[in-house]
Amino acid sequence: MSEVSRNFWVGLFVIAGFSMLAILMVWFGETPSWLGGNEWELNVTNVTNLNGIGEGSPVQLNGVEIGRVKRLEFEDLKHPEIGVRVVTGINNTYSIPIGSTAKVYGATLGIGAGHIEIVVVPGTSSGSIPRENASIPGEMRSIIGEMISKDMVDNVNRAIVNIGDLTEQWAPVGTNMSKLMEPRSVAQTGEPDAAANGITPNLSTAIERIDKLVANLNKVLGDGAVQGDVKIAVRDLRDASGALKDTMLLWKQQSERITGNVNEGISDLREDLDQTFVKTNEVLENLAKGATSLAAVLDRVEQGKGSAGLLATDARLYEAAVLSLQRLADVMLDVKIVTQQIKEDGYIPIRLPPGKLIRTKIPLPAEPTGTK
């Protein structure tokens, strides 16, 4: 094949490849703007202090890329301070809700490329904006500023102020701590005019005293005699502990025994009291029965029943009873006189039937010796 033929076929192949690429781009909707792509223009207006955005920067809607930046234009060439209009190309597949706004983010810390985020406020959309001369307001934002909120900045500021105040308050404390930590020996603080000169004991002095105390303890405890005394004291303490243990055990046993005896005594006393109460109840019941019987007798006497009743109610019987008692009293008086006479005479006279007097005397028996 000649060189001319070869060049012809290579050119024809390149043209066919580009043609196929254009057809595929039209089919998949990725036709660039210079080829009359399948997209519509959306203007993001009034963006001031624009940086980090250029042609080809992505445009996103709720995190989904829907287009790219086509070009940047001033709102007014005579007044560039008004802001910049960002012309974007939005894929025909997507629509922008009414009330949407655009947040323009530049490159973070100068690294990478910026992007435009279209924000839709929920509940404010009632349709899509017209595609002819479509525009939404934009605002230059910072990702760092989005991460650090105003409340966080205010909290950091307050923390810094508080740290400053705390540092100011701790300054005297630091001075006092420095004075507390500076070297001061026991000899210096023991001088007569030390307190007047402001030389008072501090932490260094206390450490020196503790060090001397430990050294003295080591010296004392290192003495053999002291160690022997300590061993003897420990042994005596151990023996005393054993004796105390035995004493406590004996005390416990005796306490248990005494407690048992007391409990037994209380049980016996309770039984005796129970029996006493039973007997007392029986006596009280007998007394109640006797009182009942006496009341019945008195009631019969009051009613004139029985001998006692007749005596109490019949006046003649009462007088006869009184007369009998008087006669009995006279008889007892005579008996007393005769007995006295016999005692004085020493014998008992005996009289026979009337008209005859026998002077027989019956001597009284002698009283036993030693009796009165």
C-alpha positions as CSV (number, residue, x, y, z in Angstrom):
1,M,0.0,0.0,0.0
2,S,1.3,3.4,-1.0
3,E,1.8,6.2,1.6
4,V,-1.1,8.2,0.0
5,S,-3.5,5.3,0.4
6,R,-2.4,4.7,4.0
7,N,-2.9,8.3,5.0
8,F,-6.3,8.3,3.4
9,W,-7.5,5.3,5.4
10,V,-6.0,6.7,8.6
11,G,-7.8,10.0,8.1
12,L,-11.0,8.2,7.3
13,F,-10.7,6.1,10.5
14,V,-10.1,9.2,12.7
15,I,-13.2,11.0,11.2
16,A,-15.3,7.9,11.8
17,G,-14.1,7.7,15.4
18,F,-14.9,11.3,16.1
19,S,-18.3,10.9,14.5
20,M,-19.1,7.9,16.7
21,L,-17.9,9.8,19.8
22,A,-20.2,12.7,19.0
23,I,-23.1,10.4,18.5
24,L,-22.5,8.7,21.8
25,M,-22.2,12.0,23.7
26,V,-25.5,13.2,22.2
27,W,-27.1,9.9,23.2
28,F,-25.9,10.0,26.8
29,G,-26.5,13.8,27.3
30,E,-22.8,14.6,27.9
31,T,-22.4,16.9,24.9
32,P,-20.1,19.9,25.8
33,S,-21.3,23.4,25.4
34,W,-19.3,24.0,22.3
35,L,-21.2,21.2,20.7
36,G,-24.6,22.5,21.8
37,G,-24.9,20.2,24.9
38,N,-28.2,19.1,26.5
39,E,-28.3,21.7,29.3
40,W,-29.8,25.1,30.3
41,E,-28.2,28.1,32.0
42,L,-28.7,29.2,35.6
43,N,-27.2,32.4,36.9
44,V,-26.0,32.7,40.5
45,T,-26.1,36.4,41.2
46,N,-24.6,38.9,43.7
47,V,-21.6,36.8,44.7
48,T,-19.0,39.0,46.4
49,N,-15.4,38.2,47.3
50,L,-15.5,35.3,44.9
51,N,-12.4,33.1,45.0
52,G,-11.6,29.4,44.3
53,I,-14.3,29.1,41.6
54,G,-13.6,28.9,37.9
55,E,-14.9,27.4,34.6
56,G,-15.6,23.7,35.1
57,S,-16.3,23.9,38.9
58,P,-19.1,21.5,39.8
59,V,-22.6,22.6,40.7
60,Q,-24.4,20.3,43.2
61,L,-28.0,20.0,44.4
62,N,-28.3,18.3,47.8
63,G,-24.9,16.7,47.2
64,V,-25.7,15.5,43.6
65,E,-23.7,17.0,40.8
66,I,-26.2,18.5,38.3
67,G,-24.0,20.8,36.2
68,R,-20.8,22.9,35.9
69,V,-19.7,26.5,35.9
70,K,-19.6,27.9,32.3
71,R,-18.2,31.4,32.9
72,L,-17.9,34.3,35.4
73,E,-19.3,37.8,34.6
74,F,-19.4,41.1,36.6
75,E,-22.9,42.3,37.4
76,D,-21.8,45.8,36.4
77,L,-18.5,46.5,34.7
78,K,-18.5,50.0,36.1
79,H,-19.2,48.8,39.6
80,P,-17.3,45.5,40.2
81,E,-17.9,45.8,44.0
82,I,-21.6,44.9,43.4
83,G,-20.5,41.3,42.8
84,V,-20.0,38.6,40.2
85,R,-22.6,36.6,38.3
86,V,-21.7,32.9,38.0
87,V,-23.2,31.4,34.8
88,T,-23.7,27.7,35.2
89,G,-24.9,25.0,32.9
90,I,-27.5,22.7,34.4
91,N,-28.3,19.3,32.8
92,N,-31.8,19.3,31.3
93,T,-32.7,16.3,33.5
94,Y,-32.8,18.5,36.6
95,S,-34.9,21.4,37.7
96,I,-34.3,24.0,40.4
97,P,-37.1,24.5,43.0
98,I,-38.4,28.0,43.6
99,G,-36.9,29.7,46.6
100,S,-33.5,28.0,46.3
101,T,-30.2,29.7,47.1
102,A,-26.6,29.0,46.2
103,K,-23.7,28.6,48.6
104,V,-20.4,29.2,46.8
105,Y,-17.5,27.4,48.4
106,G,-13.9,28.1,47.4
107,A,-11.0,25.7,47.7
108,T,-10.4,24.6,51.3
109,L,-7.1,26.0,52.5
110,G,-6.2,26.7,48.9
111,I,-6.2,23.0,48.1
112,G,-8.4,21.4,45.5
113,A,-11.2,23.1,43.6
114,G,-14.3,25.0,44.8
115,H,-17.9,24.1,44.1
116,I,-21.4,25.6,44.2
117,E,-24.0,24.0,46.5
118,I,-27.7,24.8,45.7
119,V,-29.7,24.7,48.9
120,V,-33.4,24.0,49.1
121,V,-35.3,25.0,52.2
122,P,-37.9,22.3,53.0
123,G,-41.5,23.5,52.9
124,T,-40.8,26.6,50.8
125,S,-40.9,25.1,47.3
126,S,-44.1,25.2,45.2
127,G,-42.6,24.4,41.8
128,S,-39.6,24.9,39.6
129,I,-38.1,28.2,38.5
130,P,-38.5,29.0,34.8
131,R,-35.4,28.1,32.7
132,E,-35.4,31.2,30.6
133,N,-33.2,33.8,32.3
134,A,-33.2,31.7,35.4
135,S,-31.3,33.1,38.4
136,I,-30.9,32.5,42.1
137,P,-29.1,34.5,44.8
138,G,-25.7,33.3,45.8
139,E,-23.4,33.8,48.8
140,M,-19.7,33.2,49.3
141,R,-19.2,30.7,52.1
142,S,-16.3,28.9,53.8
143,I,-16.2,25.3,54.7
144,I,-14.1,26.1,57.8
145,G,-16.7,28.7,58.7
146,E,-19.5,26.1,58.3
147,M,-17.6,23.7,60.6
148,I,-16.9,26.3,63.3
149,S,-20.3,27.9,64.4
150,K,-20.7,31.2,66.0
151,D,-21.7,29.6,69.3
152,M,-18.4,27.7,69.2
153,V,-16.4,30.8,68.6
154,D,-18.3,32.6,71.4
155,N,-17.5,29.7,73.7
156,V,-13.8,29.7,72.7
157,N,-13.7,33.5,73.4
158,R,-15.3,33.1,76.8
159,A,-12.9,30.2,77.6
160,I,-10.0,32.4,76.7
161,V,-11.3,35.3,78.8
162,N,-11.9,32.9,81.7
163,I,-8.4,31.4,81.3
164,G,-7.0,35.0,81.4
165,D,-8.9,35.7,84.6
166,L,-7.8,32.5,86.1
167,T,-4.2,33.2,85.3
168,E,-4.6,36.6,86.9
169,Q,-6.1,35.1,90.0
170,W,-3.4,32.4,90.2
171,A,-0.5,34.9,89.9
172,P,-0.5,35.5,93.7
173,V,-0.9,31.8,94.3
174,G,2.1,31.1,92.1
175,T,4.1,33.7,94.1
176,N,3.2,32.0,97.4
177,M,4.0,28.6,95.9
178,S,7.4,29.9,94.9
179,K,8.0,31.2,98.5
180,L,6.8,27.9,99.9
181,M,9.2,25.9,97.7
182,E,12.3,28.1,98.1
183,P,15.1,26.6,100.3
184,R,15.0,27.5,104.0
185,S,16.9,25.5,106.5
186,V,15.9,24.8,110.1
187,A,18.8,26.9,111.3
188,Q,17.6,29.9,109.3
189,T,14.1,29.7,110.6
190,G,15.3,29.2,114.2
191,E,17.2,32.5,114.4
192,P,15.7,35.1,116.8
193,D,14.9,37.7,114.1
194,A,13.8,35.2,111.4
195,A,10.1,35.9,111.8
196,A,10.6,39.6,111.7
197,N,12.6,39.3,108.5
198,G,9.9,37.2,106.9
199,I,11.9,33.9,107.2
200,T,9.3,31.4,108.2
201,P,9.3,27.6,107.9
202,N,8.1,26.3,104.6
203,L,8.1,22.9,102.7
204,S,11.9,22.8,102.5
205,T,12.1,23.2,106.3
206,A,9.5,20.5,106.9
207,I,11.3,18.1,104.6
208,E,14.6,18.8,106.5
209,R,12.8,18.1,109.9
210,I,11.3,14.9,108.6
211,D,14.7,13.8,107.2
212,K,16.3,14.4,110.7
213,L,13.4,12.6,112.4
214,V,13.9,9.6,110.1
215,A,17.6,9.6,110.7
216,N,17.1,9.7,114.5
217,L,14.6,6.8,114.2
218,N,17.1,4.8,112.2
219,K,19.8,5.5,114.8
220,V,17.5,4.6,117.7
221,L,16.1,1.5,116.0
222,G,19.6,0.4,115.0
223,D,20.7,0.1,118.6
224,G,20.9,-3.6,119.7
225,A,19.5,-2.8,123.2
226,V,16.5,-1.0,121.7
227,Q,15.9,-3.8,119.3
228,G,16.0,-6.3,122.2
229,D,13.5,-4.1,124.1
230,V,11.3,-3.9,121.1
231,K,11.3,-7.7,120.7
232,I,10.5,-8.1,124.4
233,A,7.7,-5.6,124.1
234,V,6.3,-7.4,121.1
235,R,6.5,-10.8,122.8
236,D,4.8,-9.4,125.9
237,L,2.2,-7.8,123.7
238,R,1.7,-11.1,122.0
239,D,1.4,-12.9,125.4
240,A,-1.0,-10.2,126.7
241,S,-3.1,-10.6,123.5
242,G,-3.3,-14.4,124.1
243,A,-4.3,-13.9,127.7
244,L,-6.8,-11.3,126.7
245,K,-8.2,-13.7,124.2
246,D,-8.5,-16.4,126.9
247,T,-10.1,-13.9,129.2
248,M,-12.6,-12.9,126.6
249,L,-13.4,-16.5,125.9
250,L,-13.9,-17.3,129.6
251,W,-16.0,-14.1,129.9
252,K,-18.1,-15.3,127.0
253,Q,-18.6,-18.8,128.6
254,Q,-19.5,-17.3,132.0
255,S,-21.8,-14.8,130.4
256,E,-23.6,-17.6,128.5
257,R,-23.8,-19.7,131.8
258,I,-25.1,-16.7,133.8
259,T,-27.6,-16.0,131.0
260,G,-28.7,-19.6,131.0
261,N,-29.2,-19.6,134.8
262,V,-31.0,-16.3,134.7
263,N,-33.3,-17.7,132.0
264,E,-33.9,-20.9,134.0
265,G,-34.6,-18.8,137.2
266,I,-37.0,-16.6,135.2
267,S,-38.7,-19.7,133.9
268,D,-39.0,-21.2,137.4
269,L,-40.2,-17.9,138.8
270,R,-42.8,-17.7,136.1
271,E,-44.0,-21.3,136.9
272,D,-44.1,-20.4,140.7
273,L,-46.0,-17.3,139.9
274,D,-48.4,-19.2,137.7
275,Q,-49.0,-21.7,140.5
276,T,-49.4,-18.9,143.1
277,F,-51.9,-17.1,140.9
278,V,-53.8,-20.4,140.5
279,K,-53.9,-20.9,144.3
280,T,-54.8,-17.2,144.8
281,N,-57.6,-17.6,142.3
282,E,-58.8,-20.7,144.2
283,V,-58.8,-18.8,147.6
284,L,-60.5,-15.9,145.9
285,E,-63.1,-18.3,144.5
286,N,-63.6,-19.8,148.0
287,L,-63.9,-16.3,149.6
288,A,-66.4,-15.4,146.9
289,K,-68.4,-18.6,147.7
290,G,-68.1,-17.9,151.5
291,A,-69.2,-14.3,150.9
292,T,-72.1,-15.6,148.9
293,S,-73.0,-18.1,151.7
294,L,-72.7,-15.4,154.4
295,A,-74.9,-13.1,152.3
296,A,-77.4,-15.9,152.0
297,V,-77.3,-16.6,155.8
298,L,-77.6,-12.9,156.6
299,D,-80.5,-12.7,154.1
300,R,-82.2,-15.7,156.0
301,V,-81.5,-14.0,159.3
302,E,-83.0,-10.8,158.0
303,Q,-86.0,-12.7,156.7
304,G,-86.4,-14.4,160.2
305,K,-85.6,-17.9,159.0
306,G,-83.8,-20.4,161.2
307,S,-82.7,-20.1,164.8
308,A,-80.5,-17.1,164.2
309,G,-83.4,-15.5,162.2
310,L,-85.9,-16.2,165.0
311,L,-83.5,-14.8,167.5
312,A,-82.9,-11.7,165.6
313,T,-86.6,-11.1,164.8
314,D,-88.5,-12.5,167.9
315,A,-88.2,-10.0,170.8
316,R,-89.1,-12.7,173.4
317,L,-86.4,-15.0,172.3
318,Y,-84.0,-12.2,172.3
319,E,-84.9,-11.2,175.9
320,A,-84.7,-14.9,177.0
321,A,-81.3,-15.2,175.4
322,V,-80.1,-12.1,177.2
323,L,-81.5,-13.4,180.5
324,S,-79.8,-16.7,179.9
325,L,-76.5,-15.0,179.3
326,Q,-76.9,-12.9,182.5
327,R,-77.6,-16.1,184.5
328,L,-74.6,-17.8,182.9
329,A,-72.5,-14.8,183.9
330,D,-73.8,-15.1,187.6
331,V,-73.0,-18.8,187.6
332,M,-69.5,-18.2,186.2
333,L,-69.0,-15.6,189.0
334,D,-70.0,-18.1,191.6
335,V,-67.7,-20.7,190.1
336,K,-64.9,-18.1,190.3
337,I,-65.6,-17.4,194.0
338,V,-65.7,-21.1,194.9
339,T,-62.5,-21.8,193.0
340,Q,-60.8,-18.9,194.7
341,Q,-61.9,-20.2,198.1
342,I,-60.8,-23.8,197.4
343,K,-57.4,-22.4,196.3
344,E,-57.1,-20.4,199.5
345,D,-58.3,-23.3,201.8
346,G,-56.3,-25.9,200.1
347,Y,-59.0,-28.5,200.0
348,I,-62.5,-29.2,198.4
349,P,-65.4,-29.6,200.8
350,I,-68.0,-32.2,200.0
351,R,-71.6,-31.9,201.2
352,L,-73.9,-34.9,201.6
353,P,-77.7,-35.0,201.4
354,P,-79.5,-32.2,203.2
355,G,-79.2,-32.0,206.9
356,K,-75.8,-33.8,207.0
357,L,-72.5,-32.1,206.6
358,I,-69.5,-34.3,206.1
359,R,-66.4,-32.5,207.0
360,T,-64.3,-34.5,204.6
361,K,-61.5,-32.6,203.0
362,I,-59.9,-33.6,199.7
363,P,-56.5,-32.0,199.6
364,L,-55.4,-30.4,196.4
365,P,-52.5,-32.0,194.7
366,A,-49.2,-30.3,195.3
367,E,-47.8,-28.3,192.5
368,P,-44.8,-29.8,190.8
369,T,-41.4,-28.5,191.9
370,G,-40.1,-25.6,189.9
371,T,-43.6,-24.4,188.7
372,K,-45.4,-21.3,189.7
